Amino acid sequence: MTPEPPQVDARLAHDTVRTVTLRLMPLLGLMYLIAYIDRQNISYAKLQMVGDLGLSESVYGLGASLFFLGYFLFEVPANVILERVGARRWFARIMFTWGLITILLGFTQNTSMFYLLRFLLGVAEAGFFPGVLFALTLWFPQSHRARMIGWFMIASAFANAVGAAIGGALLDLDGLLGLKGWQWVFVATGLPALVLTVVVLRVLPDGPERAPWLPPEGKAWLSAQLAHERESGGQVEHHNPFGALLDRRVWMLASVYVAFPLAAYGLSYWLPTVVKGFGASNTANGFINIVPWLVTAFALWWVPRRAARTGDQLWHVVVPGLVAAAALVLSVVLPGSALKFACLCVAAAGVFSAQPVFWSLPPTFLKGASAAAGIAAINSVGNLGGFISQNAVPFIRDRSGSDLAPMYFLAACLGLGACLMFVVLSALRRDAARRGVAIEPVAPRTA
């Protein structure tokens, strides 16, 4: 029999979650904003870097995609280390190394150096995103996680918006202090990560029990609620955390998730080039590209809230993916730059807004170090989609001569992934039913 959840005062539960949210999420969001800018700055640097270094579109695409190869190879070990040494020190290490490598990218001399630094940037950042997803399982009950992941991922939308605004403006600093515009893009976006390293070491607690701002009764409620979920949720913690890599549910989720990063990175990396093809200047390009990410930020807020309110996870992953796939196709076939751009805005919102609900699923069947390894495995395999898109998109563009033709490829992959997601999530529901648990989040009972 499933044990009853702890009876608690509604005000205490609300206040505890609110305190943790206000104290934790702004810092995590700021870290992700900087990480995402450092990951995406290559899309703006490309507008000048390709010509200055004599790179072809395909060579650039390979260099950009090597980030994901380094990310893939080191993500699972990085997340297992995080579980052992704590989020504070490990996140600080990640931020310091990625900031340093980003600045070094500003002094790239040739193709080989570009390839090496992009690969090392992936190695440096490996473990950050899945590390945050794992850390959230230590701070928030299951019923709150999709919304918290949504708030966290809103930072990626704002990062794209901020990156779009400053990316174009930094390119226009060409010649200042003897640096090219694309060099300013890397130097100016790498420095904040180094500064934030110190902030993380001083401010971020390793867990609720070490948070000086959380009152004892809040710690007690959170500990009891999370303990209840671990004991009653049917989650598995393998003796060896790498045993999670053999869990078929991990690979089911990883295999379908790959379509979402593929479409997300293909779209966000290529969007500045598409908009430039409409005739926009560097600075105008940057500010125009704010619009898709503001739409995406709203979708990241709304979709997880609606999923939590209705208790349905399946359709809040599948439908946004299908809508995004349709929008990508329409961005090619509809006439006029304005309509094409509007479709790309809808596509960006659909691709990203499905992910918070998706990421609430792995902790429903994994816990502890196994959850850290499983989440990292899903993310690392999924992010190979970024590797694929960063090579396929410029290849298709070079062969077709059209900036919009690659959207057909992204739409096909995303549509297939969304349909397969329906199959996989249905299988997870049947598996959960056999274990006598539910994968839908259930709010804690109150006295």
N, C-alpha and C positions, 0 to 999 in steps of 0.2 A: 504493500500500500504506500502511496506517495505521502510523505509527511506534510502536515499542514504548515503553511508559511507563518513566520512569526507575526503575532498580533502587535501592531504598533500604532502609535498616535499619528494621525494623518499629517498634522502640522510638523512633527519631528521629521517624518520621511520627506516631506516637501522641502523643509528648511535645509536638511542635510544635502539633498540632491542639488538644491539651488546654490548652496555655499560651494560645493565641489565644482559645480559648473562655472560659477563666476571666478573662482580662484584658478582653476585648471585650464579650462577651454581657451581663454584668450591667449595664454602663453603657448599652448600647443598649436593653436591656430596661427599665431605669429611665426612659430618655427616652421610650420608647413608652408606658409606664405613665402618665406625666404627660400625654403627648399625648392618650391615649385618655380619661383622666379629663376633660381640658379639652374634649374633643369630646363626651363623654357627659353632662357636668354639666347640660346643658340639659334632660335628661329628668327630673331631680329639681327643678330650678328651676321647671319648668313647673307643678308641683303648686300653687305659690303665685303664680307670675309671671303666669299667664293671668288670674287674678282681679284682681290688683293693677293690671295695665296694661289690663284690659278687652279681652283678646285672645280671639278665638274659637279653637276647635281647629284650624280650617283655616288661619287666619292664623298661628297658632303653627307649624303644619306647614310652611307656606311659608317662614317665617323660619328654622326649623331646617334646612330643605333648601337654603337659599341658600349654606350652607357648602360644599356639594358642587359648586355651580356655580362658585364661586371656585376651588375645588380643581381642577376639570376644566380650566378655562381656563389655569391657570398651572403645572400639574404638569410637563408635558413641558419647557418652558423652564427650570423650576427644576432638574430633574434634569440637564439638559445643562450648566447653570452649575456644579452640584456636581461633575461630572466634570472641569471645568476648574479650579476654584478649590480643590477638596479638601473632604473631608467635615467636617473640624474646624471651619473657619470658617463653612461653609454651614449645618451643623446648629446652631451657636451662634446664627447670625442667625435661623434658623427659630424656635428656642426663645424667644428674646428677644421677637420680634414677636408670637408667639401668646400668650405669657404676658401681655404688655401689653394685648392686645385682649381677652383673657378677663377681666381685671380691669375694663376699661372696660364690658364687658357687665353688670357688677354695678351700673352707674349708668345703665342704659337708662331713658329717659324716655317713649318713645313707640314706636309701630310702625315708623316710618321708621328710627329709630336702631337698633332691634333688627334690622331687615333689613340695614342697612349693616354693622353690626358682625359679623353672622354671615357675610356675604359676605367681609369682610376677614379673618376668622378662617380661612376656606378658602384665601384667597390666601396668608396667612402660613404656613400649615402645608403648602402644596403642595410636594411634593418630598421630604417626610420619609420616609414609608413606602417609596416606590419607591427613594429614595436609599439607605436601609439595605439593601434587596434588592440594589441594584447594588454597594454597598460590600462585601457579603458575597462577591460574586464575585471581589473582590480579595484576600480573606483565606482562603477555604476552597475546597478542591477540590470538584468536582461531587458526589462521592459523599457529602459531608457536609452539603450545603446544605439539603436538605429538613429535616433534624433541627435545623439551626441556625435556620432560619426558624420551625420549630415552637417552639423555645425562645424566640425573639424574640416570637412571637405569644402565648405564654403570658402575657406581660406584659399583653396586651389583656384576657385573662380575669381576671387579678388586678386590672387597672384597673377592670373592671366590678364585681368583688367589693369592692374598696376604695371605689370610687365609690358603690356601693350602701350600704356601711356609713356613710361620712361624709356622703353626700348627704342621707340622712334626718336624721342628727344635726345637720347644719348648718342645715337648715330649722327645727329646734327652737330655734336661736339667735335667732329672730325678736324684734327689738326691742333686741338687744344693741348698744351704742354707736350707737343710732339707726338701725341698718340692718335691713332686712327679712331674713327667713330666706333667700329666694332670692338676695339680694345677697351674703350670706355665702358661698353656694355658689360664686359666680363669683370673688369676691375670694380666698377661701381656696384655691381650686384653681388660680388663676393665678399666685400668688406662687412656688410651687416651680419653675415653668418659668424664671422670672427668675434664681433662685438657681443652677439647674443650668446656665445659660448659661456662667457662670464656670468651672464644673467641666469642661464640655466643652472649652473653650478650653485648659485646662491639662492635661487628661488624655488626650484622644482623639487618636491618631496619624492622619495622612492615609493611611497605607498600611503594609504590613509592613516595607518598607525603612527607615521612620522610627520603628519601634517600639523603644525602648531596652531593653525587657524581653525581646525575642526574640533568642536567641543566633545568631551568624553561621551555624552549620550549619543551624539551623532556617530562617533566611531563605533559604539556598541551596536547601534541599529544597523549600520552598514555592514559590519562584520557578521552579524546574525543573518541578515538578508542574503549576503553572498554565500555564506556557509550553507544556508538552506538550499540555494540554487545548485550548489555543487553536489549536495547529498541527494537531492531529489530529481535532478535533471537528467540522469542517465549518462552524463559525460564520461569520457574515457581519459585516463592519464596513464600513458604507457610507462613502463619501467625505465626504458630509454626514450627520451623525448624524440629521437630520430625515428622511433617506431611509428610516429604519426605519418611519416612519409609512405608507409605501407597501408594506410587506411584508405579503402576504396572511396569513401565519401570525400576525402580531401582531393583525390584526383578527379572525381566527378565534378566538383566545384571548380577546380583549376582548369579543367579542359574547356568549360563553357565560359569562364570568366575572361579567357584570353581575348575574346572578341571585343570586350569593352575597352581595355587599354589600347588595343589595336586601333579602334575607331577614335578614341579620345586623343591619343598622341598624333595619329595621322591628321586629324582635324586641327588640333591646336598648333602643331608645328607648321602646318601648311597654310593656315588661315591668313597670316600676314602676306604671304606670297599671292594668295588669291585676291585679297583686297588691293594689293599693289597693282595687280592686273586690271583693276577697275579704273586705274589712273590716279590713285591717291599718292600724295607725297609721303616721305618718311614719317613726319610728325602727325599728319592727318591720318595715316595708316594706323599709328599707335592709338590715337583717340577713337577712331572708328571701331577698333577691335575691343574697346571697353564694353560695347553693347552686348555681344554674345555672352560675356561672362557675368554681366549683371542679370541677364535672363537666367543663366545657369545658377547663380546664387539663390535666386528666388525658388527655382525648382528644387534645389538641395534643401531648402528650408521646408517647402510645402510637401513634397512627396513622402519623406519619413514621418512627418506629423500625421499625414492622412493614413499611412500604413499602421501607425501605432493606434490611431483612433478606430480604424475598422478591424484591426487584428489580422489583416491579410498581408502576407509577405509576397506570395507568388506573383500576383498581378502587378505589384508595385516594383517588381524587377523586370518582368517581361514586357509590359506595355510601354514603359519609357524607351526600352531598346527598340521595339518595333516602330514607334513614332519617330525615333532618331533615324532609323534606316530609311523610312519613307521620305523624311526631310532631306536626307543626303541625295536621294535620287532626284527629288524635285529641284534641288539646288542646281542641277545640271540641265534639266529639261525645261524649266520655266524661263521665260524671256525677261531681260532687264536686270541690271545689277542690284537694284533694291530688293526685288523678289528673291533673287539668288542669296543675297546676304541674309534676308529674313529667314530663309530655310536653314541656313547654316547656324543661325542663332537657336532655332528650335532643335536642330540636331545636337548641338553642344549641350543644351539643357537635358535632353533625353539620355544621352550617353552617360553623363555624370550623375544624374539624380537617381538612377537605378542602383548605384553602388552602395550607398549607406545601408539600405535594407539588405542587400546581398551580404555585406560584411557582418551583419548581426547573426548570420547563420552558423559559422564555424564554432563559436563558443557554446552552441546548443548541444554539441556532441563531443567536444574536446575541452580539457581544462588543464591548468598548470603549465608545465614546460611543454607538454604535448600540444596545447593550444598555441603556444608561442611558435613551435616548429610548424604546426599545421597551417596557421595563418600565413607565416612566411613562405611556405611552399606554394600555397595558392597564389599569393601575390607575385612570387618570383616567376612562376610558370606563366601567370597571366600577363606579366610585364614583358614576356617575350613577344607579345603582340606589338609592343612598341618597337622592338627590334625589327619585326616583320614590316610594320608600316613605314618605318623610316628608310627601308630599302625599296619596298614595293611602290610607295607613292612617287618618289622621284623617278623610278624606272618607268612607271606608267606615264608619267608626265613627259619624260624624254621621248618615249616612243609615240605618244599621241600628239604632243605639241600643245596640249591643253592643260591649264591649271585645274580645271574642274573635273576632267575625266577620272582622276583617281577616286573621286567620291563614289563612283559606281562600285569600285572594289571595296571601299570601306562599308558601303551600304550592304553589299552581299554578305560580308563577314559578320556584320552586326546583326542582320536579319536572321542568319543561320544560328548565331550564338543565342539570340533571344528565344528562338523556337526550341533549341536544345535546353535552354535554361528552364523552360516549362517542364520538359521531361525530367530533368535532374531534380528540380525542387519537388515535383510530384513524388519521385522516388524517395527523397529525404523525408517527406511527410509519411509515406508508408513505413519507412524504417523507424521513424519516431513512434508511430502508432504501435508497431510491434514491441517497442521497448516500454510502452505505456506512458510516454511523455509527449509533449507538444512542442513543435518548433516555433509556434507563434508566441510572442512575448505576452506574459500575463502580468498585469500590475499587481503589486503587493497588496494584500488585504490590510485594511485599517480597522482599528478598534472603534 
